[in-house]
Amino acid sequence: MTGKLRLLILSLDLCFCTGCAVNPITGEEELMFISENQDIEVGRKYAPEIEKQLGGRIDNPGLQNYIDSVGQRIARISHRPNWEFHFTAVEHKMVNAIALPGGYIFVTKGMLEKLTTEAQLAALLAHEIVHITARHSSAAISRQMGLSFVLLGLSAAGTEIPQDAGTAAALALQLIGLKYSRVQERQADVAGMDYMVVAGYNPHGAVELMQMLEDQDKVEPVEFLSTHPSPKNRIIYLNARVQTRYSSLEGLRIGKNAYRSAVLDHLPDDPFDKSPLDHLTN
Ligand SMILES: [Zn+2]
C-alpha cells in the first residue's frame, strides 16, 4: 500500500471513529477529532520528548513525589477521577506549566521558584488538570495542528507510522506552544478553583498565582502568559468568586511551610540554558 493511500485510509478511519465528545465541565457536546485513547497515546508518545525539551526532570524524588501528591489529590476529585495523571517538575528556567492530552502535566523550575505556598501550586495544577479533563488540548491539536499531526504521530490499527527525531522534536515544540481560547482559559480558571477547594485548598492561592504572574511579567515576559490571557481580568473574576461562592474558607490548606521544605529548599542551583525554547516567547 502506498504511503498516501495509507494516510487517506487512516484519515477516514479517524473521521468515522471520532467526531463529538461531551465536555464534562459544561455538559455540552464539542467537535473532537481525537478519541480518548488517542489522547493517551499522544501523551505517552510525546511526554519523553517534551520532558527532554524542558531540560529533563528535576533530579529529586522527594520534590517529585510532593508535586505528584498535590496533583493526584486534585485529579482524584476531578471530572475524570479514573484517568491516569502524571505530574513532573522539569529543569527549565522559564515560568511555565504545560498540559498534554492523556494526563501529562509539566511544571518548570522557573515557575516553582516563584510560588510560595502549596495552595498556589494546587491552583496551577488544578488549572492544568481542567485543560485535560475538558480535553482542551485535544481540541487545540485538532484546530491548530490539524489531523496531519495525529496521522504523523500516532499509530492506528496497531501500525506504527515511522517518525524521525527531528519531526518528533518539532511536534513536541508545537505541543508545548499550544494556545487555548479565552473561553477555555476561563473554564480552566473557574473549574480549577472549584477543584482545588474540593481537594481542600484555600482558593486565595489561585488569586495569588495570578498576582505573581502579573508582577513577574512586569519584570520579564512570562512564558506562561504567552499562551494565556492577561492576568488582570482573571484576578478580578477569581477574587469575586472567592468572595461569593465559598461560605467559609476555614480549615482550607495554604501550606507555606510544607511548600518551602518540600520544594524551595531543594531546587537545584544550576539554571538550565533556555535557548532551545526562546522562540516561544517571541
Ligand atoms: Zn491555561
Boltz pocket constraint, residues with backbone or C-beta under 6 A from the ligand:
constraints:
  - pocket:
      binder: B
      contacts: [[A, 127], [A, 131], [A, 180], [A, 185], [A, 188], [A, 227], [A, 228]]
      max_distance: 6.0
